């Protein structure tokens, strides 16, 4: 009798047939398997630790996958893919084989890797914008303090068992020809988005004057943000330039030789955005010729930075190995928020 009910369509069953069907233990296993197989699948990477129980209870089933290997055949029909630190080969494989994919939730602030993988335009891509605001802002603050207080030089002298007398003892207070403190420092933030808005209150709390540069001018949380055509006026009045520009064709080599010449001789450049936004040869020239005070870079055009790069030996340059982000915070909340909207057919947050 059980075999007969397995072959029947539930829609065509009589009440009596349904009663026997649902009271059959074997039939219960059959329908459970059928529903599970037809359920929407969400794949999440094993490249970071997620609070998976917080994502349970939604319609899709949750499946872990290796972001460095091809997608397993049994998961290839998934409609939702969460990405973080995926290899290029993994994303390329997913783009070719995951024909039912409808939405990719990248946990990166800028999903350049996903956009370059070849997914069809019908696949919605959302970014992890907002997940890295605090970590990147904190790193930028650390680089600024290192530039001002020269912790890097202290460490260099320590390794040589030498006392850096020029950094200790009586010092001039807020000299105009050097960047030595955040108090009264003129900090220009180029690329004034969520990270900048997280960073700015910490800078102003230490007495810095913060000004922003963005495509759209205005006042944001009390900070005056200027359009890029104000750069010739703002750069000469900058003690430290913090760059948080996204990676795009429009921002390629944004800080070029011409704009570097506008900075004061003591100014520092801090980059926690994208390495493509700086002309690295022009920056190396400016440092070697002593035309700017220094630079602290967390991102580069090629990573890891090649041994042949001039930046390794450029004076007053601090190399940070793309360490500002790398740890999405509260990713589960963003995934859950967008998942609810996806299932309801609503517009997703951070859609590209």
Secondary structure as UniProt FT lines:
FT   HELIX           2..7
FT   HELIX           10..12
FT   HELIX           15..22
FT   HELIX           25..38
FT   STRAND          41..45
FT   HELIX           52..55
FT   TURN            56..57
FT   STRAND          61..65
FT   TURN            67..68
FT   HELIX           73..75
FT   TURN            76..77
FT   STRAND          80..83
FT   HELIX           88..97
FT   TURN            99..100
FT   STRAND          103..106
FT   HELIX           112..115
FT   TURN            116..118
FT   TURN            121..122
FT   STRAND          124..126
FT   TURN            129..130
FT   HELIX           133..149
FT   HELIX           151..159
FT   TURN            160..161
FT   HELIX           165..167
FT   TURN            176..177
FT   TURN            183..184
FT   STRAND          186..190
FT   HELIX           194..205
FT   TURN            206..207
FT   STRAND          209..213
FT   STRAND          218..220
FT   TURN            221..222
FT   STRAND          223..226
FT   HELIX           228..230
FT   HELIX           231..234
FT   HELIX           235..237
FT   STRAND          240..243
FT   HELIX           249..251
FT   TURN            252..253
FT   HELIX           257..260
FT   TURN            261..262
FT   TURN            265..266
FT   STRAND          268..271
FT   HELIX           275..277
FT   HELIX           280..288
FT   TURN            289..290
FT   STRAND          294..297
FT   TURN            307..308
FT   HELIX           310..313
FT   TURN            315..316
FT   STRAND          317..319
FT   HELIX           331..343
FT   TURN            344..345
FT   TURN            349..350
//
